[in-house]
Amino acid sequence: MYPKEYVQFLVHFNGDRDYFECHEILEEYWKESNDKQKDSIWVGFILLAVSRYHHRRGNFNGAERTLKKAIKILSLKANGLILQGLDVNVLFPLLSKLIEEIEKEECYQSINLPVIDSTLLTACIKGCEELGFIWGERSNLEDEFIVHRHKLRDRTMVMEERMEALRNRKGNE
């Protein structure tokens, strides 16, 4: 019923709070999907995860900028959010509250995306259990790997892909 990547996104978003992983999962799914539009619901979720990542690291400008983009996209996709098992009557006030907190440069607090579909919720809770974490648990701010993941990851593949793309561009000139 729901794309497995979306379930994985929710598991990480509301489970271990690995927002970088949320971004990676949905970006790959979005790139492979038929919906490659910049205003795709998947892009809205990706930007939301990026915003949470920035906020937790104290990057208020990045958090605000990406959250506003996410809200703009997700506002246009309210029916899609309902189809993805979320409670829009809870989600949008929650996102508005986040904007206020970020603008005031308040410290990061974990939030839960409001999953309203019981089948989806059961799948997410099970996904968390399989990975060894708890649905709805607060972010572990002491976990350097999750908090600063973009700095600690192996970038070998990314750099190789960039070099290959550069070679391809030069070869096409």
Backbone as ProteinMPNN parsed JSONL, in Angstrom:
{"seq_chain_A": "MYPKEYVQFLVHFNGDRDYFECHEILEEYWKESNDKQKDSIWVGFILLAVSRYHHRRGNFNGAERTLKKAIKILSLKANGLILQGLDVNVLFPLLSKLIEEIEKEECYQSINLPVIDSTLLTACIKGCEELGFIWGERSNLEDEFIVHRHKLRDRTMVMEERMEALRNRKGNE", "coords_chain_A": {"N_chain_A": [[0.824, -1.2, 0.0], [1.867, 1.31, 0.859], [4.845, 2.888, -0.311], [7.846, 1.089, 0.29], [10.117, 2.561, 0.83], [9.093, 4.935, 1.81], [7.985, 4.051, 4.21], [10.366, 3.282, 5.46], [11.56, 5.8, 5.628], [9.807, 7.066, 7.476], [10.236, 5.387, 9.673], [12.88, 5.999, 10.355], [12.627, 8.775, 10.721], [10.795, 9.113, 12.863], [11.862, 7.316, 14.582], [14.93, 6.518, 15.101], [15.759, 9.042, 14.525], [17.453, 9.677, 12.461], [17.994, 11.826, 10.342], [19.546, 12.354, 8.144], [19.721, 9.869, 6.932], [17.019, 9.586, 6.321], [16.777, 11.512, 4.31], [18.534, 10.386, 2.373], [17.256, 7.933, 1.748], [14.704, 8.717, 0.705], [15.472, 10.462, -1.339], [16.754, 8.801, -3.181], [14.592, 7.141, -3.827], [12.826, 9.05, -4.947], [14.317, 9.9, -7.175], [14.236, 7.585, -8.691], [11.576, 7.294, -9.179], [8.516, 8.004, -11.019], [7.776, 10.519, -10.533], [9.468, 13.042, -10.764], [9.431, 15.687, -10.209], [10.247, 18.923, -8.91], [8.532, 19.832, -7.016], [7.461, 17.648, -5.821], [5.809, 15.489, -3.506], [7.608, 13.867, -2.222], [9.955, 15.346, -2.304], [9.201, 17.383, -0.609], [9.096, 15.972, 1.836], [11.79, 15.212, 1.989], [13.046, 17.715, 2.237], [11.96, 18.48, 4.679], [13.17, 16.619, 6.405], [15.844, 17.407, 6.061], [15.715, 19.956, 7.14], [15.177, 19.345, 9.842], [17.563, 18.085, 10.473], [19.414, 20.206, 10.166], [18.39, 21.963, 12.146], [18.784, 20.534, 14.521], [21.548, 20.598, 14.633], [21.995, 23.225, 15.133], [22.007, 25.011, 13.046], [20.313, 27.431, 12.241], [19.542, 29.149, 10.126], [19.725, 27.493, 7.82], [17.911, 25.53, 8.616], [15.498, 26.982, 8.796], [15.179, 27.969, 6.172], [15.01, 25.562, 4.604], [12.822, 24.333, 5.836], [10.731, 26.128, 5.31], [10.567, 25.848, 2.534], [9.823, 23.17, 2.436], [7.301, 23.274, 3.718], [5.899, 24.859, 1.903], [5.795, 23.167, -0.37], [4.53, 20.855, 0.751], [2.114, 21.938, 1.577], [0.804, 22.303, -0.798], [0.297, 19.742, -1.396], [-1.615, 18.522, 0.217], [-3.735, 16.639, -0.021], [-2.286, 14.464, -0.951], [-0.711, 13.98, 1.288], [-2.603, 13.031, 3.055], [-3.246, 10.677, 1.709], [-0.869, 9.42, 2.14], [-1.092, 8.598, 4.701], [-0.95, 10.455, 6.786], [-1.919, 12.806, 9.338], [-3.148, 15.703, 8.47], [-4.302, 17.765, 9.882], [-2.947, 17.859, 12.219], [-0.304, 17.908, 11.398], [0.28, 20.368, 9.914], [-0.109, 22.546, 11.807], [1.928, 21.746, 13.571], [4.223, 22.052, 11.967], [4.138, 24.808, 11.589], [4.585, 25.661, 14.201], [7.188, 24.74, 14.484], [8.543, 26.453, 12.712], [8.277, 28.888, 14.102], [9.779, 28.268, 16.422], [12.31, 27.875, 15.332], [12.804, 30.39, 14.193], [13.037, 31.857, 16.529], [15.329, 30.83, 17.394], [15.332, 28.616, 19.077], [16.249, 25.695, 20.929], [16.635, 22.501, 19.368], [14.012, 20.149, 19.333], [12.72, 16.887, 19.356], [10.272, 15.81, 17.01], [7.246, 14.125, 16.102], [6.079, 12.788, 13.117], [2.696, 12.889, 12.338], [1.268, 10.009, 12.107], [-1.623, 8.604, 10.974], [-2.883, 6.423, 9.913], [-3.585, 3.197, 10.856], [-2.522, 0.782, 9.9], [-0.182, 1.585, 8.602], [1.138, 2.734, 10.789], [1.543, 0.454, 12.399], [3.301, -0.976, 10.722], [5.478, 0.763, 10.75], [6.232, 0.812, 13.477], [6.961, -1.853, 13.773], [9.101, -1.868, 11.956], [10.905, -0.193, 13.297], [11.422, -1.769, 15.58], [12.693, -3.952, 14.367], [15.069, -2.77, 13.608], [16.136, -2.107, 15.995], [15.416, 0.121, 17.515], [13.2, 2.529, 19.12], [9.955, 3.511, 18.306], [9.074, 6.862, 18.229], [10.863, 7.664, 20.15], [12.961, 10.067, 21.751], [15.432, 12.15, 20.174], [18.819, 11.185, 20.263], [21.028, 13.247, 21.347], [23.66, 12.963, 21.917], [24.747, 11.21, 20.175], [27.095, 11.286, 17.992], [27.46, 10.314, 15.392], [24.912, 10.327, 14.205], [24.071, 12.989, 14.631], [26.048, 14.546, 13.367], [26.324, 13.449, 10.833], [26.807, 14.014, 8.09], [29.378, 14.937, 8.026], [30.886, 12.805, 8.821], [30.617, 10.66, 7.135], [31.573, 8.282, 4.559], [32.773, 9.594, 1.68], [33.667, 8.7, -0.737], [32.312, 7.397, -2.925], [30.547, 9.451, -3.729], [32.318, 11.446, -4.557], [33.575, 10.107, -6.663], [31.396, 9.781, -8.419], [30.861, 12.469, -9.021], [33.222, 13.189, -10.35], [33.051, 11.488, -12.569], [30.732, 12.496, -13.793], [31.664, 15.043, -14.433], [33.703, 14.376, -16.275], [32.082, 13.263, -18.246], [30.583, 15.518, -19.03], [32.614, 17.159, -20.076], [33.421, 15.544, -22.158], [31.24, 15.73, -23.822], [31.32, 18.237, -24.845]], "CA_chain_A": [[0.0, 0.0, 0.0], [2.786, 2.443, 0.914], [6.188, 2.517, -0.766], [8.708, 0.65, 1.397], [11.035, 3.653, 1.137], [8.362, 5.876, 2.65], [7.928, 3.435, 5.539], [11.72, 3.411, 6.015], [11.706, 7.214, 5.972], [9.083, 7.3, 8.721], [10.912, 4.633, 10.731], [14.04, 6.781, 10.79], [12.214, 10.108, 11.159], [10.158, 9.017, 14.179], [12.537, 6.3, 15.379], [16.272, 6.891, 15.559], [15.947, 10.467, 14.192], [18.567, 9.796, 11.517], [17.415, 12.629, 9.269], [20.392, 12.2, 6.974], [19.257, 8.626, 6.302], [15.703, 9.903, 5.742], [17.081, 12.211, 3.063], [19.123, 9.437, 1.432], [16.237, 6.956, 1.341], [13.675, 9.308, -0.162], [16.061, 11.037, -2.544], [16.938, 7.687, -4.112], [13.256, 6.747, -4.284], [12.325, 10.128, -5.8], [15.057, 9.853, -8.438], [13.823, 6.401, -9.446], [10.13, 7.32, -9.397], [8.013, 8.745, -12.172], [7.477, 11.869, -10.048], [10.76, 13.705, -10.575], [9.184, 17.122, -10.118], [10.848, 19.58, -7.736], [7.48, 20.06, -6.019], [6.941, 16.331, -5.44], [5.61, 15.268, -2.067], [8.839, 13.263, -1.714], [10.886, 16.454, -2.092], [8.733, 18.032, 0.616], [9.564, 15.169, 2.971], [13.256, 15.309, 2.016], [13.379, 19.033, 2.799], [11.597, 18.446, 6.097], [14.241, 15.892, 7.103], [17.041, 18.26, 6.03], [15.47, 21.022, 8.106], [15.354, 18.798, 11.194], [19.001, 17.846, 10.612], [20.042, 21.509, 10.397], [17.951, 22.515, 13.425], [19.453, 19.799, 15.604], [22.95, 21.015, 14.64], [22.066, 24.647, 15.449], [22.05, 25.803, 11.819], [18.954, 27.968, 12.19], [19.261, 29.667, 8.787], [19.463, 26.339, 6.963], [16.681, 24.883, 9.082], [14.353, 27.822, 8.429], [15.062, 28.012, 4.714], [14.519, 24.286, 4.076], [11.481, 24.066, 6.363], [9.776, 26.946, 4.556], [10.397, 25.192, 1.232], [9.051, 21.945, 2.688], [5.91, 23.653, 4.001], [5.309, 25.322, 0.638], [5.491, 21.987, -1.181], [3.564, 19.978, 1.426], [0.819, 22.624, 1.582], [0.183, 22.05, -2.107], [0.091, 18.293, -1.511], [-2.378, 18.078, 1.401], [-4.441, 15.383, -0.329], [-1.26, 13.432, -1.01], [-0.314, 13.674, 2.662], [-3.666, 12.168, 3.591], [-3.05, 9.373, 1.074], [0.329, 8.824, 2.736], [-1.396, 8.177, 6.063], [-0.647, 11.474, 7.799], [-3.001, 13.668, 9.804], [-2.775, 17.077, 8.091], [-4.795, 18.687, 10.906], [-1.897, 17.91, 13.24], [0.978, 18.187, 10.757], [0.546, 21.762, 9.554], [0.172, 23.35, 13.012], [3.227, 21.324, 14.073], [5.242, 22.691, 11.135], [4.103, 26.246, 11.904], [5.247, 25.8, 15.499], [8.626, 24.568, 14.245], [9.05, 27.7, 12.119], [8.392, 29.859, 15.204], [10.897, 27.873, 17.283], [13.558, 28.105, 14.594], [12.984, 31.846, 14.1], [13.473, 32.315, 17.847], [16.565, 30.087, 17.647], [15.15, 27.701, 20.206], [16.928, 24.414, 20.765], [15.952, 21.395, 18.699], [13.221, 19.155, 20.061], [12.199, 15.876, 18.442], [8.843, 15.808, 16.696], [6.769, 12.925, 15.421], [5.114, 12.988, 12.044], [1.453, 12.302, 12.841], [0.75, 8.892, 11.318], [-2.995, 8.352, 11.394], [-3.292, 5.123, 9.387], [-3.135, 2.178, 11.808], [-1.698, -0.204, 9.195], [1.121, 2.227, 8.428], [1.74, 2.86, 12.115], [2.002, -0.887, 12.788], [4.481, -1.284, 9.903], [6.578, 1.614, 11.223], [6.658, 0.325, 14.798], [7.671, -3.107, 13.502], [10.37, -1.489, 11.336], [11.777, 0.291, 14.363], [11.824, -2.919, 16.395], [13.648, -4.748, 13.582], [16.343, -2.049, 13.572], [16.629, -1.975, 17.361], [15.093, 1.363, 18.211], [11.817, 2.663, 19.568], [9.129, 4.51, 17.628], [8.725, 8.014, 19.04], [11.904, 7.988, 21.127], [13.625, 11.357, 21.539], [16.73, 12.124, 19.516], [19.995, 11.071, 21.119], [21.904, 14.354, 20.971], [25.044, 12.554, 22.188], [25.169, 10.316, 19.095], [27.807, 12.108, 17.01], [27.275, 9.784, 14.04], [23.627, 10.796, 13.669], [23.999, 14.447, 14.684], [26.993, 15.15, 12.411], [26.564, 12.376, 9.866], [27.347, 14.459, 6.798], [30.821, 15.141, 8.173], [31.54, 11.56, 9.204], [30.368, 9.59, 6.176], [32.551, 8.016, 3.503], [32.336, 10.332, 0.498], [34.382, 8.181, -1.899], [31.394, 7.196, -4.057], [30.041, 10.756, -4.157], [33.385, 12.112, -5.298], [33.757, 9.378, -7.924], [30.263, 10.123, -9.282], [31.058, 13.847, -9.488], [34.296, 13.176, -11.337], [32.506, 10.844, -13.762], [29.817, 13.462, -14.413], [32.504, 16.091, -15.005], [34.314, 13.801, -17.477], [31.025, 13.131, -19.269], [30.276, 16.854, -19.543], [33.735, 17.602, -20.907], [33.414, 14.717, -23.36], [30.116, 16.142, -24.673], [31.511, 19.619, -25.307]], "C_chain_A": [[0.871, 1.268, 0.0], [4.137, 1.992, 0.373], [7.066, 2.153, 0.431], [9.697, 1.743, 1.798], [10.373, 4.706, 2.022], [8.261, 5.338, 4.081], [9.293, 3.549, 6.212], [11.992, 4.849, 6.443], [11.046, 7.502, 7.319], [9.743, 6.599, 9.907], [12.1, 5.432, 11.255], [13.625, 8.153, 11.331], [11.669, 10.071, 12.584], [10.823, 7.998, 15.092], [13.88, 6.769, 15.878], [16.641, 8.332, 15.224], [17.167, 10.679, 13.289], [18.035, 10.498, 10.269], [18.252, 12.565, 7.995], [19.965, 10.945, 6.209], [17.888, 8.824, 5.668], [15.88, 10.544, 4.372], [17.583, 11.232, 2.002], [18.077, 8.477, 0.879], [15.261, 7.57, 0.355], [14.258, 9.949, -1.408], [16.253, 9.95, -3.603], [15.593, 7.247, -4.693], [12.701, 7.776, -5.27], [13.006, 10.092, -7.159], [14.616, 8.693, -9.321], [12.337, 6.408, -9.789], [9.776, 8.077, -10.667], [7.763, 10.208, -11.818], [8.768, 12.612, -9.736], [10.624, 15.216, -10.499], [9.787, 17.681, -8.833], [9.816, 19.879, -6.654], [6.785, 18.754, -5.64], [6.769, 16.258, -3.925], [6.884, 14.695, -1.443], [9.889, 14.336, -1.451], [10.493, 17.217, -0.827], [9.202, 17.291, 1.859], [11.09, 15.234, 3.112], [13.667, 16.626, 2.666], [13.036, 19.112, 4.285], [12.688, 17.746, 6.906], [15.511, 16.733, 7.159], [16.902, 19.394, 7.044], [15.689, 20.539, 9.539], [16.831, 18.55, 11.482], [19.721, 19.16, 10.933], [19.673, 22.07, 11.778], [18.688, 21.842, 14.584], [20.914, 20.225, 15.736], [23.113, 22.51, 14.932], [22.216, 25.543, 14.236], [20.635, 26.34, 11.577], [18.593, 28.515, 10.811], [18.92, 28.537, 7.827], [18.159, 25.653, 7.328], [15.451, 25.669, 8.637], [14.116, 27.796, 6.918], [14.474, 26.703, 4.158], [13.129, 23.949, 4.603], [10.436, 24.88, 5.615], [9.521, 26.361, 3.168], [9.543, 23.934, 1.385], [7.578, 22.266, 2.903], [5.21, 24.096, 2.729], [4.898, 24.134, -0.225], [4.392, 21.153, -0.534], [2.18, 20.61, 1.499], [0.059, 22.396, 0.284], [-0.203, 20.584, -2.279], [-0.723, 17.729, -0.344], [-3.12, 16.772, 1.142], [-3.462, 14.215, -0.402], [-0.786, 13.02, 0.373], [-1.33, 12.759, 3.326], [-3.513, 10.765, 3.021], [-1.809, 8.661, 1.605], [0.15, 8.556, 4.226], [-1.083, 9.173, 7.154], [-1.874, 12.309, 8.124], [-2.601, 15.12, 9.538], [-3.255, 18.093, 9.12], [-3.825, 18.811, 12.084], [-0.586, 18.379, 12.616], [1.227, 19.675, 10.525], [0.699, 22.691, 10.762], [1.537, 23.01, 13.633], [4.354, 22.002, 13.291], [5.292, 24.203, 11.375], [4.806, 26.529, 13.229], [6.758, 25.656, 15.345], [9.245, 25.829, 13.661], [9.257, 28.74, 13.22], [9.586, 29.544, 16.093], [12.236, 28.159, 16.611], [13.834, 29.6, 14.493], [13.46, 32.438, 15.415], [14.783, 31.659, 18.275], [16.479, 29.247, 18.914], [15.821, 26.371, 19.889], [16.016, 23.39, 20.104], [15.211, 20.527, 19.705], [12.692, 18.158, 19.031], [10.705, 16.078, 18.227], [8.506, 14.47, 16.055], [5.831, 13.328, 14.302], [3.855, 12.234, 12.444], [0.861, 11.251, 11.898], [-0.621, 8.532, 11.862], [-3.506, 6.984, 10.946], [-2.715, 4.022, 10.274], [-2.262, 1.11, 11.152], [-0.281, 0.333, 9.001], [1.847, 2.331, 9.767], [2.297, 1.517, 12.593], [3.27, -1.267, 12.023], [5.695, -0.483, 10.38], [7.115, 1.138, 12.569], [7.453, -0.967, 14.638], [9.038, -2.814, 12.883], [11.368, -0.986, 12.352], [12.308, -0.869, 15.195], [12.872, -3.753, 15.677], [15.029, -4.095, 13.55], [16.895, -1.75, 14.968], [16.417, -0.617, 18.004], [13.602, 1.482, 18.403], [11.126, 3.796, 18.82], [8.8, 5.633, 18.607], [9.754, 8.398, 20.091], [12.563, 9.32, 20.762], [14.994, 11.151, 20.892], [17.851, 12.039, 20.548], [21.003, 12.122, 20.671], [23.381, 14.063, 21.227], [25.598, 11.67, 21.066], [25.772, 11.139, 17.956], [27.566, 11.62, 15.578], [25.974, 10.288, 13.425], [23.586, 12.321, 13.615], [24.861, 15.096, 13.608], [27.302, 14.2, 11.258], [27.194, 12.86, 8.568], [28.861, 14.674, 6.859], [31.574, 13.83, 8.359], [31.405, 10.444, 8.173], [31.524, 9.442, 5.19], [32.031, 8.644, 2.217], [33.0, 9.834, -0.784], [33.462, 8.045, -3.108], [30.871, 8.522, -4.603], [31.078, 11.462, -5.013], [33.631, 11.426, -6.643], [32.631, 9.714, -8.907], [30.4, 11.533, -9.833], [32.145, 13.913, -10.56], [33.82, 12.554, -12.648], [31.575, 11.792, -14.506], [30.601, 14.584, -15.083], [33.177, 15.602, -16.294], [33.297, 13.686, -18.604], [30.663, 14.484, -19.88], [31.364, 17.354, -20.48], [33.791, 16.825, -22.215], [32.317, 15.107, -24.333], [30.267, 17.544, -25.232], [32.124, 19.667, -26.677]], "O_chain_A": [[0.626, 2.189, -0.779], [4.534, 0.844, 0.574], [7.033, 2.826, 1.46], [10.074, 1.844, 2.965], [11.024, 5.297, 2.883], [8.432, 6.085, 5.045], [9.376, 3.874, 7.396], [12.585, 5.088, 7.495], [11.656, 8.111, 8.198], [9.803, 7.147, 11.008], [12.3, 5.529, 12.466], [14.214, 8.637, 12.298], [12.038, 10.9, 13.415], [10.412, 7.826, 16.239], [13.974, 7.354, 16.957], [17.718, 8.797, 15.598], [17.825, 11.719, 13.346], [17.676, 9.859, 9.28], [17.723, 12.706, 6.893], [19.863, 10.965, 4.982], [17.62, 8.287, 4.592], [15.22, 10.168, 3.403], [17.111, 11.248, 0.865], [18.024, 8.241, -0.328], [15.016, 7.008, -0.712], [13.595, 9.977, -2.445], [15.948, 10.157, -4.777], [15.472, 7.012, -5.895], [12.165, 7.407, -6.315], [12.345, 10.238, -8.188], [14.619, 8.8, -10.547], [11.89, 5.606, -10.609], [10.627, 8.703, -11.299], [7.562, 11.039, -12.703], [9.118, 12.79, -8.569], [11.597, 15.942, -10.702], [9.831, 17.004, -7.806], [10.175, 20.15, -5.508], [5.64, 18.768, -5.188], [7.504, 16.896, -3.172], [7.208, 14.989, -0.292], [10.634, 14.245, -0.475], [11.359, 17.646, -0.064], [9.654, 17.909, 2.823], [11.613, 15.302, 4.224], [14.532, 16.65, 3.542], [13.754, 19.748, 5.056], [13.082, 18.226, 7.969], [16.183, 16.77, 8.189], [17.865, 19.746, 7.724], [16.307, 21.231, 10.349], [17.298, 18.776, 12.598], [20.534, 19.22, 11.855], [20.532, 22.588, 12.492], [19.153, 22.508, 15.508], [21.461, 20.214, 16.839], [24.236, 23.013, 14.974], [22.524, 26.726, 14.382], [19.865, 25.769, 10.804], [17.455, 28.363, 10.369], [17.93, 28.617, 7.1], [17.396, 25.243, 6.453], [14.477, 25.088, 8.157], [12.988, 27.622, 6.457], [13.554, 26.731, 3.34], [12.334, 23.34, 3.887], [9.358, 24.368, 5.316], [8.39, 26.375, 2.684], [8.658, 23.667, 0.572], [6.706, 21.607, 2.336], [4.052, 23.745, 2.502], [3.785, 24.097, -0.751], [3.424, 20.784, -1.199], [1.176, 19.899, 1.484], [-1.168, 22.307, 0.273], [-0.94, 20.231, -3.2], [-0.534, 16.575, 0.037], [-3.131, 15.889, 2.0], [-3.776, 13.107, 0.034], [-0.491, 11.849, 0.608], [-0.974, 11.837, 4.061], [-3.633, 9.778, 3.747], [-1.713, 7.436, 1.528], [1.126, 8.314, 4.936], [-0.961, 8.8, 8.32], [-2.755, 12.493, 7.285], [-1.813, 15.699, 10.286], [-2.679, 19.176, 9.227], [-3.891, 19.772, 12.85], [0.156, 19.151, 13.223], [2.28, 20.189, 10.902], [1.572, 23.559, 10.741], [2.218, 23.891, 14.159], [5.326, 22.472, 13.882], [6.368, 24.802, 11.365], [5.531, 27.514, 13.359], [7.521, 26.367, 15.998], [10.338, 26.232, 14.058], [10.296, 29.398, 13.265], [10.328, 30.448, 16.479], [13.177, 28.628, 17.252], [14.97, 30.034, 14.683], [14.207, 33.416, 15.42], [15.281, 31.9, 19.374], [17.418, 29.179, 19.707], [15.941, 25.98, 18.728], [14.796, 23.415, 20.264], [15.72, 20.218, 20.782], [12.263, 18.555, 17.947], [9.974, 16.465, 19.139], [9.38, 13.777, 15.533], [4.902, 14.109, 14.506], [3.928, 11.072, 12.843], [0.064, 11.564, 11.014], [-0.775, 8.2, 13.038], [-4.448, 6.447, 11.528], [-1.498, 3.921, 10.428], [-1.351, 0.585, 11.793], [0.697, -0.384, 9.213], [3.041, 2.044, 9.854], [3.402, 1.46, 13.132], [4.206, -1.816, 12.605], [6.812, -1.002, 10.409], [8.329, 1.072, 12.766], [8.485, -1.157, 15.282], [10.029, -3.447, 13.249], [12.552, -1.315, 12.279], [13.504, -0.941, 15.48], [13.833, -4.213, 16.295], [16.043, -4.788, 13.473], [17.991, -1.206, 15.104], [17.141, -0.239, 18.924], [12.83, 0.655, 17.92], [11.656, 4.902, 18.718], [8.297, 5.373, 19.7], [9.547, 9.35, 20.843], [12.699, 9.646, 19.583], [15.623, 10.105, 21.052], [17.832, 12.728, 21.568], [21.748, 11.903, 19.716], [24.25, 14.824, 20.805], [26.802, 11.415, 21.021], [25.061, 11.624, 17.077], [27.477, 12.43, 14.655], [25.942, 10.639, 12.246], [23.105, 12.883, 12.631], [24.454, 16.087, 13.001], [28.431, 14.162, 10.768], [28.041, 12.167, 8.005], [29.539, 14.596, 5.834], [32.772, 13.758, 8.084], [32.02, 9.388, 8.326], [32.337, 10.35, 5.012], [30.969, 8.267, 1.722], [32.899, 10.492, -1.819], [33.791, 8.52, -4.195], [30.766, 8.69, -5.817], [30.757, 12.011, -6.068], [33.87, 12.096, -7.648], [32.885, 9.909, -10.096], [30.086, 11.77, -11.0], [31.995, 14.615, -11.56], [34.155, 13.05, -13.724], [31.632, 11.875, -15.732], [30.246, 15.026, -16.176], [33.218, 16.328, -17.287], [33.6, 13.971, -19.762], [30.459, 14.592, -21.09], [31.078, 17.905, -21.544], [34.161, 17.371, -23.255], [32.431, 14.853, -25.532], [29.427, 17.993, -26.012], [32.351, 20.751, -27.214]]}, "name": "protein", "num_of_chains": 1, "seq": "MYPKEYVQFLVHFNGDRDYFECHEILEEYWKESNDKQKDSIWVGFILLAVSRYHHRRGNFNGAERTLKKAIKILSLKANGLILQGLDVNVLFPLLSKLIEEIEKEECYQSINLPVIDSTLLTACIKGCEELGFIWGERSNLEDEFIVHRHKLRDRTMVMEERMEALRNRKGNE"}
